[in-house]
Structures are given as structure tokens and as C-alpha cells.
Amino acid sequence: MNANAQQNAVEYLKTKKSVAVFMHIEPDWDALGSASALQCVLRENGVLCDVYTDAPLSFAMSLIRTDTRVYNDDENSPFDYECLCVLDAGDIKRLGRAAKRFAEHADTVCIDHHVQNGSFAKLMCVDPAAAATGQILYELCGGKVSKQAAAYLFAAISSDTGSFKYSNATSRTFEIAAELTKTGIDMSQICEALYESKTEVQLRLTAETIERTHLYCDGKVAVCAIPNEVLIKYGATKSDTEALSALPRTICSVLASAFITQQGEGYVKASFRSKGSVDVQRVAAALGGGGHIHASGATFIATLKEAESRLAELLSQAIET
């Protein structure tokens, strides 16, 4: 655990009367699962706790029921929580519209496993070696959580380890997963929601992703760019592309990949994935983004064509260094 995390963050939060929990924009299941598990733990200890998202949850993020609110950034609206906590965000900018309120609050906590861009909370509880924020949270709870909290933590850890197949999954990760199942959670139901629940639109977009994936650097780099007209064609939203970012990496020869979508006003969003020792976090950081060695992302100014060309070059350089 990070040296400045001298105090157990969960125990600290239990001493508060009210806590608002945030996560990064466009949350994945490590973010939402960890936030929901923390909400369970705090409510079970008599703390008023609400979880906030920057926008309504996507279809995929709604398959497991959670209790969340969409953040209202009206500074005149009541927001009288004693403490604010953020999970799974390595940069305060990743909080989206809530970043300003978080920065101005006197009592803040961050629990995360990303490499941090500065200490932006009063209490920073960070362990970049952990497979998931959910794993850190489980340890902070002393391995004692309710069945409902365990279900959320299992979803968090399973998703951020790629169903335990990524290199970040350690023997301790598997031990925790086993301990979580002992609470009686329905592991198969959770995994079905995470990995086997797609709409027809999402399946059609999978075919588009395969068709639009191009190889570079002798097949070691794969880049897929999805234009907005494809989403319009199927009546899809950007959230329908969430599960597709890792698909180009599944090609046997590919060591690094990028999945690109348009974000409006000349911006694109790129999700990077890699294998072995290839560090795509450095590529993301160079573009103003961040993440992990094997899974990162960035949003930057470019057309789709410009972005594909630029990322093919940057990923090729990442492989060669």
C-alpha cells in the first residue's frame, strides 16, 4: 500500500456520518462494483452513503442491480456530505463534472490501484500492484464483507482481471475470489451478466469491429476505428462499444492494439490493449490519458483517419522499445 496511506481508509470512512462515493467517468465494473461494495459496508455500519455516476449507467453496467445517482453539478443544490470518496480514478480529472466539488471539499479519500497523477485527496489509499480496486477494498475490510458486498467485489475483481486471465491476477487474487464465493454469491449469474449478455446491436458492432480492424508492424499492431455513421446505422450508442476494445488484441500475432471512436467536436477516444511486456500506458500518457500497462485509454483531438495513422506508429514504437 502507498506510504501515505497510514490510516485504513474504510475504517476512516466508517467514522463519518455521511459519505458521497464517486468513480471515474464511463465506469467499468471495477469502479462501479467497488463503489457499490463500499456503499454496502458503510450503510451496514450506519453511515449515510450515496454513490454517484457522471451520467446514467449504460445497458452493460445495469445488468447487475446497484443503487446509484447521477451527479448534479448545480453548485446551489444541497450536497452536505461530511466526506467525499473516489474509487478507481488515477487523476482528479477522471471524476468528470464532480472534479471541482471534490477538489474544494475539505475531507476527501481516494482508494485506487492506478498510478496516480498527484495526491488529490486528503487520504490516499493506493496500491498499483493490486489487480483491482476491488481487491484493495476487500483487504481494507479485513476480508469480512456481506454477501451483497461480496457479489459487487467479485464483479470488480473478475472484470479487471479479464475473468482472471490477465497477468495482474496473482495467487492472492484467486484466494480472495475463493473467499468471496464462500459468502454464497451466485458466481455464474455474475459472470453471465459480465460476459454473456449482449444485445443484437452489440453483436452487429462486433462484426463491424472485425471488418474494420487493420494490421500494422508485420501484424504486431491492430487498430480499429469505428465512425459515428456505423453507430447510427444500427441505432447504437457509444456505450455499446464498451466491450469491444480488447477484441483486436485477440489476434494471435498482435502485441498491442487500439480501438477508436469519435467523441464529437474533433475529438476521438482510443482504448489501448497489449500483451507481454508492451506498455501501452506510456502511449496513453503521451496523449494525455492513462491507465495500466496492458489496458489504457486517452481522448485527444484528431480525425479518425489521423488517429489510426498516429496510433499505429506509436504502438509500433512501443513494441520496438
Residue pairs with C-beta under 8 A, 6 or more apart in sequence:
1 125
1 126
1 127
1 136
2 124
2 125
2 126
2 127
4 119
4 124
5 123
5 124
5 125
5 126
7 123
8 125
8 140
9 85
9 109
9 111
9 123
9 125
9 140
10 38
10 41
10 137
10 140
10 141
11 140
12 109
12 123
13 19
13 38
13 42
13 47
13 83
13 85
13 109
14 41
14 42
14 45
14 47
16 47
16 82
16 83
16 107
17 47
17 48
17 82
18 47
18 48
18 49
18 80
18 81
18 82
18 83
19 42
19 47
19 48
19 49
19 50
19 81
19 82
19 83
19 84
19 85
20 49
20 50
20 52
20 79
20 81
20 83
20 84
20 85
21 35
21 38
21 39
21 49
21 50
21 51
21 52
21 84
21 85
21 86
21 87
22 35
22 51
22 52
22 71
22 84
22 85
22 86
22 87
22 89
22 95
22 98
22 102
23 31
23 32
23 34
23 35
23 51
23 53
23 86
23 87
23 88
23 89
24 31
24 86
24 88
24 89
24 94
24 95
24 96
25 54
25 55
25 94
25 95
25 96
26 54
26 55
26 239
26 242
27 35
27 53
27 57
27 61
27 88
28 88
28 159
28 160
28 242
29 61
29 64
29 155
29 156
29 158
29 159
29 160
29 194
30 88
30 132
30 133
30 134
30 156
30 157
30 159
30 160
31 87
31 88
31 89
31 133
31 156
32 53
32 57
32 61
32 66
32 68
32 152
32 156
33 64
33 134
33 152
33 153
33 154
33 155
33 156
33 157
33 159
34 87
34 88
34 111
34 132
34 133
34 134
34 137
34 152
34 153
34 156
35 51
35 68
35 87
35 88
36 51
36 66
36 67
36 68
36 149
36 152
37 134
37 137
37 145
37 149
37 150
37 152
37 153
37 156
38 49
38 85
38 87
38 111
38 137
39 49
39 50
39 51
39 67
40 145
40 146
40 148
40 149
40 152
41 141
41 145
41 146
41 149
42 49
43 49
44 146
44 149
48 81
50 69
50 81
51 66
51 67
51 68
51 69
52 68
52 69
52 70
52 71
52 98
53 68
53 69
53 70
53 71
54 70
54 71
54 95
54 96
54 97
54 98
55 70
55 96
56 70
57 66
57 68
58 237
58 239
58 240
58 242
59 199
59 239
59 240
60 197
60 239
60 242
60 243
61 239
63 193
63 194
63 197
64 151
64 152
64 155
64 190
64 193
64 194
66 152
71 96
71 97
71 98
73 97
73 98
73 100
73 101
75 101
79 101
82 107
83 105
83 107
83 108
83 109
84 101
84 102
84 105
84 107
84 108
84 109
85 108
85 109
85 110
85 111
86 95
86 102
86 108
86 109
86 110
86 111
86 112
86 121
87 110
87 111
87 112
87 133
87 137
88 111
88 112
88 113
88 114
88 133
89 95
89 110
89 112
89 114
90 112
90 114
90 115
90 116
90 117
90 290
90 291
91 116
91 117
91 118
91 120
91 290
92 99
92 102
92 103
92 117
92 118
92 120
93 99
95 102
102 108
102 120
102 121
103 120
106 122
107 122
108 120
108 121
108 122
108 123
109 121
109 122
109 123
109 125
110 116
110 120
110 121
110 123
110 124
110 125
110 126
111 125
111 126
111 133
111 136
111 137
111 140
112 125
112 126
112 133
112 136
113 126
113 127
113 128
113 129
113 130
113 131
113 132
113 133
113 135
113 136
114 126
114 128
114 290
114 291
114 292
115 128
115 281
115 290
116 124
116 126
117 290
125 136
125 140
127 136
130 136
131 157
131 160
131 161
131 166
131 168
131 169
131 170
131 173
132 156
132 157
132 159
132 160
132 161
132 168
132 173
133 156
133 160
134 152
134 153
134 154
134 155
134 156
134 157
134 160
135 156
135 157
135 172
135 173
135 176
137 153
137 156
138 145
138 153
138 157
138 176
138 179
138 180
139 176
141 149
143 176
143 179
145 153
145 180
145 183
146 183
147 183
147 184
147 185
150 180
150 183
150 185
151 180
151 183
151 185
151 186
151 190
153 176
153 180
154 177
154 180
154 181
154 185
154 187
154 190
155 190
155 193
155 194
157 173
157 176
157 177
157 180
158 164
158 177
158 190
158 191
158 194
159 194
160 166
160 168
161 168
161 169
161 173
162 246
163 191
163 194
163 195
164 173
164 174
164 177
166 294
166 295
167 294
168 292
168 294
181 187
198 206
198 243
199 240
201 234
201 235
201 236
201 240
202 236
202 240
202 243
204 234
204 236
205 226
205 230
205 231
205 234
205 236
205 240
205 241
205 244
206 244
206 247
208 226
208 230
209 224
209 226
209 241
209 244
209 247
209 248
209 259
210 247
212 224
212 225
212 226
213 222
213 223
213 224
213 247
213 248
213 251
214 222
214 223
214 224
214 308
214 312
215 221
215 222
215 251
215 253
215 254
216 222
216 223
216 312
216 315
216 316
217 312
217 315
217 316
217 319
218 253
219 251
219 253
219 254
220 253
220 254
220 255
220 256
220 316
220 319
221 254
221 255
221 256
221 257
221 312
221 315
221 316
221 319
222 248
222 249
222 251
222 254
222 256
222 257
222 258
223 248
223 257
223 258
223 260
223 308
223 311
223 312
223 315
224 244
224 247
224 248
224 257
224 258
224 259
224 260
225 260
225 261
225 268
225 304
225 305
225 307
225 308
226 241
226 244
226 259
226 260
226 261
226 262
227 262
227 304
228 262
230 236
231 237
231 238
231 240
231 241
234 240
238 261
238 263
241 259
241 261
244 259
245 259
245 271
245 273
245 297
246 257
246 259
246 273
246 295
247 259
248 254
248 257
248 258
248 259
248 273
249 256
249 257
249 273
249 274
249 275
251 257
254 275
255 274
255 275
255 276
255 278
255 319
256 272
256 273
256 274
256 275
256 278
256 280
256 283
256 315
256 318
256 319
257 272
257 273
257 274
257 315
258 270
258 271
258 272
258 273
258 308
258 311
258 312
258 315
259 270
259 271
259 273
260 268
260 269
260 270
260 271
260 304
260 307
260 308
260 311
261 268
261 269
262 268
262 269
262 304
263 269
263 299
266 301
266 302
266 303
267 299
267 300
267 301
267 302
268 299
268 300
268 301
268 302
268 303
268 304
268 307
269 297
269 298
269 299
270 284
270 287
270 289
270 297
270 298
270 299
270 300
270 307
270 311
271 295
271 296
271 297
272 280
272 281
272 283
272 284
272 291
272 295
272 296
272 297
272 298
272 315
273 280
273 294
273 295
274 280
274 293
274 294
274 295
274 318
275 294
278 293
278 294
278 318
278 319
279 293
279 318
280 291
280 293
280 294
280 295
280 296
280 315
280 318
281 290
281 291
281 292
281 293
281 296
282 318
283 296
283 298
283 311
283 314
283 315
283 318
284 290
284 291
284 296
284 297
284 298
285 296
285 298
286 314
287 298
287 300
288 298
288 299
288 300
289 296
289 297
289 298
289 299
289 300
290 296
290 297
290 298
291 297
300 307
302 310
